[in-house]
Amino acid sequence: MSRIIDFSKFSSIKIGTPIRVDVMREKEPLDGRFLVGGANNLLVSPTPPPLVVLGKEFEYSKEEDRLLKIGGATKSGRIFSYCKKRDIGGLEFLGKLPGTLGGLVKMNAGMKVYEIFNSLVDVTLLSGVYTKEELEFGYRFTNIDEPIFEATFEIKKGFDYTLLDEFTKMRQNQPKEPSAGSVFKNPDGDYAGRLIEAVGLKGKRVGNAMWSEVHANFLVNMGNASFDDAYSLISEAKSRVLDEFGIELKEEIIILYS
Ligand SMILES: Cc1cc2nc3c(=O)[nH]c(=O)nc-3n(C[C@H](O)[C@H](O)[C@H](O)COP(=O)(O)OP(=O)(O)OC[C@H]3O[C@@H](n4cnc5c(N)ncnc54)[C@H](O)[C@@H]3O)c2cc1C
């Protein structure tokens, strides 16, 4: 099965074109295809590699044996509502973090010290079920290179409303325009946003893409920005920061082109 996804509407940064993608309705290997989740961390060119998404079969949250089991395609907002309604703690940040379960686990997404791996128990991949201890993970990194079909979490009693307020406050310095979150990972002991600002690129615009005035590590779409607009700003920031500071910025967003 396949469907057409218009990435200028589907992706959080609203950049891209309509592309035909496969839909995985049962567990199967990637076979050279790139798995798209909610496209909150992607910059998709008009010529990406073959793409695939998980079908609705993988959208669920359920409690089993005192553990929380979540399907790979379930959106963070749905997981958040499920936990809030049932007074489950540990995933409050998902109220402020866009993504699907698979994308969140693959990226070890989080806010400050609150990361998705904190309460993770195991993940279900095609090759089997792996406990957290069997996986490698760190800041916005895991070594998972297969589709994540399901993940299991501990059930901690007590949804924490104070934490939710904290996350809401953290979001107040984020730009309102469409973006894909932070473009670069923070290099050790520094901030990508500080470096982009230091080389004079904060507020720099090419076409309709711009380094945000509010948060320099956010690339924002001011309206119908093209892939090329965004890509040229990213390339410029990398080379300027390397030239001036000798620091190699590493993308947090994933750029898809072939
Ligand atoms: C406004 C904004 C703010 C953000 N703030 C933060 C933040 O504070 N912290 C943070 O960590 N991130 C942040 N992000 C980035 C984004 O929310 C996360 O990276 C999220 O995990 C992306 O999930 P996704 O489903 O959209 O994945 P996608 O963007 O579609 O894909 C990201 C990666 O996950 C992989 N993937 C997707 N689904 C699966 C699956 N089922 N199995 C295996 N791999 C899969 C993809 O192949 C790709 O490698 C922000 C994004 C936006 C737009």
The ligand as an SDF file (V2000), in Angstrom:
LIG
                    3D

 53 58  0  0  0  0  0  0  0  0999 V2000
    8.8240   23.2200   17.3440 C   0  0  0  0  0  0  0  0  0  0  0  0
    9.6720   22.0060   17.5980 C   0  0  0  0  0  0  0  0  0  0  0  0
   10.3080   21.8570   18.8170 C   0  0  0  0  0  0  0  0  0  0  0  0
   11.0990   20.7360   19.0670 C   0  0  0  0  0  0  0  0  0  0  0  0
   11.6940   20.6200   20.2760 N   0  0  0  0  0  0  0  0  0  0  0  0
   12.4110   19.5110   20.5630 C   0  0  0  0  0  0  0  0  0  0  0  0
   12.9840   19.3300   21.8710 C   0  0  0  0  0  0  0  0  0  0  0  0
   12.8490   20.1500   22.7580 O   0  0  0  0  0  0  0  0  0  0  0  0
   13.6760   18.1920   22.0960 N   0  0  0  0  0  0  0  0  0  0  0  0
   13.8320   17.2220   21.1410 C   0  0  0  0  0  0  0  0  0  0  0  0
   14.4460   16.1990   21.4360 O   0  0  0  0  0  0  0  0  0  0  0  0
   13.3190   17.3720   19.9080 N   0  0  0  0  0  0  0  0  0  0  0  0
   12.6060   18.4800   19.5970 C   0  0  0  0  0  0  0  0  0  0  0  0
   12.0590   18.6300   18.3450 N   0  0  0  0  0  0  0  0  0  0  0  0
   12.3360   17.6140   17.3080 C   0  0  0  0  0  0  0  0  0  0  0  0
   11.2780   16.5010   17.2120 C   0  0  0  0  0  0  0  0  0  0  0  0
   10.1800   16.8030   18.0090 O   0  0  0  0  0  0  0  0  0  0  0  0
   11.8530   15.1570   17.6690 C   0  0  0  0  0  0  0  0  0  0  0  0
   13.0580   14.8500   16.9920 O   0  0  0  0  0  0  0  0  0  0  0  0
   10.9030   13.9880   17.4520 C   0  0  0  0  0  0  0  0  0  0  0  0
   11.4650   12.8670   18.0520 O   0  0  0  0  0  0  0  0  0  0  0  0
   10.6210   13.7110   15.9870 C   0  0  0  0  0  0  0  0  0  0  0  0
    9.6600   12.6730   15.8950 O   0  0  0  0  0  0  0  0  0  0  0  0
    8.9590   12.3610   14.5090 P   0  0  0  0  0  0  0  0  0  0  0  0
    8.0120   11.2290   14.7020 O   0  0  0  0  0  0  0  0  0  0  0  0
    8.3910   13.5980   13.9320 O   0  0  0  0  0  0  0  0  0  0  0  0
   10.1900   11.8140   13.6480 O   0  0  0  0  0  0  0  0  0  0  0  0
   10.6770   12.2300   12.1980 P   0  0  0  0  0  0  0  0  0  0  0  0
   11.0540   13.6670   12.2030 O   0  0  0  0  0  0  0  0  0  0  0  0
    9.7040   11.8000   11.1610 O   0  0  0  0  0  0  0  0  0  0  0  0
   11.9910   11.3230   12.0640 O   0  0  0  0  0  0  0  0  0  0  0  0
   13.0930   11.5250   12.9280 C   0  0  0  0  0  0  0  0  0  0  0  0
   13.9370   10.2570   12.9640 C   0  0  0  0  0  0  0  0  0  0  0  0
   13.2030    9.2180   13.5950 O   0  0  0  0  0  0  0  0  0  0  0  0
   13.1400    8.0700   12.7360 C   0  0  0  0  0  0  0  0  0  0  0  0
   11.8610    7.3890   12.9580 N   0  0  0  0  0  0  0  0  0  0  0  0
   10.6060    7.8960   12.8390 C   0  0  0  0  0  0  0  0  0  0  0  0
    9.7000    6.9510   13.1590 N   0  0  0  0  0  0  0  0  0  0  0  0
   10.4130    5.8240   13.4500 C   0  0  0  0  0  0  0  0  0  0  0  0
   10.0660    4.4900   13.8310 C   0  0  0  0  0  0  0  0  0  0  0  0
    8.8070    4.0830   13.9950 N   0  0  0  0  0  0  0  0  0  0  0  0
   11.0720    3.5990   14.0170 N   0  0  0  0  0  0  0  0  0  0  0  0
   12.3670    3.9530   13.8810 C   0  0  0  0  0  0  0  0  0  0  0  0
   12.7620    5.1940   13.5220 N   0  0  0  0  0  0  0  0  0  0  0  0
   11.7930    6.1090   13.3140 C   0  0  0  0  0  0  0  0  0  0  0  0
   13.2810    8.6240   11.3400 C   0  0  0  0  0  0  0  0  0  0  0  0
   13.6970    7.6090   10.4490 O   0  0  0  0  0  0  0  0  0  0  0  0
   14.3060    9.7100   11.5830 C   0  0  0  0  0  0  0  0  0  0  0  0
   15.5810    9.1310   11.6810 O   0  0  0  0  0  0  0  0  0  0  0  0
   11.2450   19.7330   18.0640 C   0  0  0  0  0  0  0  0  0  0  0  0
   10.5880   19.8820   16.8420 C   0  0  0  0  0  0  0  0  0  0  0  0
    9.7960   21.0010   16.5980 C   0  0  0  0  0  0  0  0  0  0  0  0
    9.0820   21.1210   15.2860 C   0  0  0  0  0  0  0  0  0  0  0  0
  1  2  1  0
  2  3  1  0
  2 52  2  0
  3  4  2  0
  4  5  1  0
  4 50  1  0
  5  6  2  0
  6  7  1  0
  6 13  1  0
  7  8  2  0
  7  9  1  0
  9 10  1  0
 10 11  2  0
 10 12  1  0
 12 13  2  0
 13 14  1  0
 14 15  1  0
 14 50  1  0
 15 16  1  0
 16 17  1  0
 16 18  1  0
 18 19  1  0
 18 20  1  0
 20 21  1  0
 20 22  1  0
 22 23  1  0
 23 24  1  0
 24 25  2  0
 24 26  1  0
 24 27  1  0
 27 28  1  0
 28 29  2  0
 28 30  1  0
 28 31  1  0
 31 32  1  0
 32 33  1  0
 33 34  1  0
 33 48  1  0
 34 35  1  0
 35 36  1  0
 35 46  1  0
 36 37  1  0
 36 45  1  0
 37 38  2  0
 38 39  1  0
 39 40  1  0
 39 45  2  0
 40 41  1  0
 40 42  2  0
 42 43  1  0
 43 44  2  0
 44 45  1  0
 46 47  1  0
 46 48  1  0
 48 49  1  0
 50 51  2  0
 51 52  1  0
 52 53  1  0
M  END
$$$$
